[in-house]
Amino acid sequence: MSAITLRIPDAMDKALRDAAASAPSLNDYIVKALRRQMTIDAARQLAPIEPLDLGGEGDAL
């Protein structure tokens, strides 16, 4: 696991806290958002690659 430091601009603080109101914590909300963004970024990098022949493994991208 790696630690990161995130600086939230004052202008975004209230909106971010409001968005995270239903999450267990602000930290949890930010970690989930970061994971989603990392998944999207990885998918964008994989998208241009030729389709994978998974040989019936049951996986598809």
Contacts in CASP RR format, 6 or more apart in sequence:
PFRMAT RR
TARGET T0000
AUTHOR 0000-0000-0000
METHOD contacts of the structure
MODEL  1
MSAITLRIPDAMDKALRDAAASAPSLNDYIVKALRRQMTIDAARQLAPIE
PLDLGGEGDAL
6 30 0 8 1.000
8 16 0 8 1.000
16 26 0 8 1.000
16 29 0 8 1.000
16 30 0 8 1.000
17 26 0 8 1.000
19 29 0 8 1.000
20 26 0 8 1.000
20 28 0 8 1.000
20 29 0 8 1.000
20 30 0 8 1.000
23 29 0 8 1.000
23 32 0 8 1.000
46 61 0 8 1.000
51 61 0 8 1.000
52 61 0 8 1.000
54 60 0 8 1.000
END
